Amino acid sequence: MALWMGCVLHKPELFKQFIYWKNTKESSAIKCTADFVIVGILECPEEKIRMDFQNTFGALAKHFSTGDNSALVFLLGLLAKNFPNISDKPARQFFDLFDELIDLNEELNWQKEE
């Protein structure tokens, strides 16, 4: 994840490509970017991987918080939409990332008002 994040930070257009990615393998349970993120942050049984997803997407949301390439908007929408799916899953990293994104969004909105 760290290598991928470094590539995205170096070439921001890669995040936009990532958002619109679709898996062409019909046998895969992961069909699109949204599936990939939710499986990594919520459904993966390995806590280390869930933490990597939380750290990576939190950092990208901070770096790309505004504009057409907004990781913040994409991730907030994705997590909010999947909030009902957290029962019986290890949701600590999901909650922590969601909380971090809400705080970041509030901070940006507050700065706009000043």
C-alpha positions in Angstrom: 0.0 0.0 0.0 2.8 2.4 0.8 4.4 2.0 -2.7 1.0 2.5 -4.3 0.3 5.6 -2.2 3.8 7.0 -3.2 2.9 6.5 -6.8 -0.4 8.3 -6.4 1.1 11.2 -4.6 3.7 11.5 -7.4 1.1 11.2 -10.1 -2.3 12.4 -8.8 -4.1 11.3 -12.0 -3.6 7.7 -10.8 -6.2 8.2 -8.1 -8.8 9.2 -10.6 -8.0 6.1 -12.6 -8.2 4.1 -9.4 -11.7 5.4 -8.6 -13.1 4.3 -11.9 -11.3 0.9 -12.0 -13.5 -2.1 -12.8 -12.4 -5.7 -12.5 -12.9 -7.7 -15.7 -12.5 -11.1 -13.9 -16.0 -12.4 -13.5 -15.0 -15.0 -10.9 -13.7 -12.3 -8.5 -15.8 -11.0 -5.6 -14.1 -7.6 -6.0 -15.8 -6.0 -9.0 -14.7 -2.3 -8.5 -12.7 0.1 -6.4 -15.5 0.4 -3.8 -15.4 -3.4 -3.3 -11.6 -3.3 -2.9 -11.7 -0.6 -0.3 -14.5 -2.1 1.7 -13.0 -5.6 1.7 -9.6 -4.1 2.8 -10.9 -1.8 5.5 -13.8 -3.9 6.9 -13.9 -7.5 5.8 -10.2 -8.5 5.8 -9.5 -10.8 8.8 -6.0 -9.4 9.2 -5.8 -6.4 11.4 -2.5 -5.3 9.9 -4.1 -5.1 6.5 -7.1 -3.1 7.8 -4.7 -0.7 9.5 -2.7 -0.3 6.2 -5.9 0.6 4.4 -6.9 3.0 7.1 -3.5 4.7 7.1 -3.2 4.8 3.3 -6.7 6.2 2.6 -6.5 8.6 5.5 -3.3 10.1 4.1 -4.7 10.3 0.6 -7.9 12.0 1.8 -5.7 14.6 3.6 -3.6 15.1 0.5 -6.5 15.1 -2.0 -9.2 16.7 0.0 -10.6 19.1 -2.6 -11.2 19.3 -6.4 -12.1 16.7 -9.0 -9.7 14.2 -7.6 -11.1 14.4 -4.1 -10.2 11.2 -2.2 -12.0 12.7 0.8 -15.4 13.0 -1.0 -15.0 9.5 -2.6 -14.1 7.8 0.7 -16.7 9.7 2.9 -19.4 8.6 0.5 -18.2 5.1 0.3 -17.9 4.6 4.0 -21.3 6.3 4.7 -23.0 4.1 2.2 -21.5 0.9 3.7 -22.1 1.9 7.4 -25.1 -0.5 7.6 -22.8 -3.4 6.7 -20.5 -3.3 9.7 -22.4 -5.7 12.0 -20.4 -8.8 13.0 -17.3 -7.4 11.3 -14.0 -6.1 12.8 -15.0 -2.4 12.3 -12.3 -0.6 14.4 -10.3 0.7 11.4 -13.5 1.5 9.5 -14.8 3.7 12.4 -11.4 5.3 12.9 -11.1 6.2 9.2 -14.7 7.4 9.0 -14.1 9.6 12.1 -10.9 11.0 10.7 -12.6 11.8 7.4 -15.6 13.5 9.1 -13.2 15.6 11.1 -11.2 16.5 8.0 -14.4 17.5 6.2 -15.6 19.6 9.1 -12.2 21.4 9.2 -12.3 22.1 5.5 -15.9 23.4 5.7 -14.9 25.6 8.7 -11.9 27.0 6.8 -14.2 27.9 3.9 -16.5 29.9 6.2 -13.6 32.1 7.5 
